[in-house]
Amino acid sequence: MRVRHYMTANPIVVTEGTTVAEIARLFIAHRIGCVPVLDDHGILAGLVTGTDLFLRQKTVPFSTVRATSLMGDWMDPSRLEETYQGLRDVTARDVMTRQVLTVDADAPVGEAARLMMLHQRKHLPVTAAGALVGILTRHDVLRALCGSVAPPTSQSPEGLAEAI
């Protein structure tokens, strides 16, 4: 069982200049939770996940107080809509994770699952000869449990029922 058999090939990608508003639209339209970010040369430069665009609880430095943050800045959750309006033109370059953990397409699925567990990741970009060739998600790994190699043909509830 190799990663290449379970990954989503040719994932939806964005460039460093893509706005977070457009990334959010891609997440919703394609029912995905992350996008690899490519630089001007088509090389993997980072990763943006839904978590990057959503509220987080962080500990205030030098205290035990936890406060809400969004894209690294402290914020009041009651002002989320107003805050999002001001962030619509922020780009992938500004919010992406730059230290991207990847897995080789020929790696065993178990190795990928171990990496996901150890590093608390839901998505792993897949590379072959250094180039991005796919994305592996926790759901993809779960297909190995089901004994299904081929990805589902449809993400609609009807298509999922047929796949099961």
Residue, then its C-alpha position, 0 to 999 in steps of 0.5 A: m500500500r503506497v501513498r500514490h494509490y490513495m492520494t488525490a493526484n493533481p490537487i487544487v493549488v494556489t499561488e503566493g498571491t492568491t487572496v484568503a477570500e479566494i482560498a476560502r471559496l476554493f475550500i467551500a466549492h471543492r470541499i477541501g481543507c487545504v491547498p498547497v501554495l506554489d511559488d512563481h516557479g511552480i515549486l511548493a512554497g507552503l500550505v494553507t489549511g482551513t485551520d489557518l483561516f479560522l479562530r484559534q485559542k492561544t496562550v498569552p505569552f508569560s501567562t496561563v491566560r488563553a485568548t482568541s487569535l486569527m491568522g496570528d493576531w489577537m482578536d475579539p470573536s464577536r468582531l469576526e465578520e468585521t475582521y474577515q472583511g478587513l482580511r479578504d485581501v491578505t494573501a497566501r504568502d501572508v498566512m501559509t505554513r512555510q515549513v511543509l511536511t511532505v511524503d514521497a509518493d512511493a512511501p508506505v501509507g503506514e509511514a504517512a499515517r505515522l507522520m500525520m499522527l506525530h506532527q498532528r497533520k490532517h494533510l500531507p503534500v505528496t512529492a515525486a522527484g521533488a515535485l508536487v504530485g498529490i495530497l494525502t488526507r486522513h480520509d485517504v488513509l482511512r480508505a486503506l482501512c475500508g480496503s478501497v484503493a480508488p478514490p470515491t467518484s463523487q462527493s455528493p451524498e448519493g455518490l458517497a452512498e454508492a461508494i459505501 
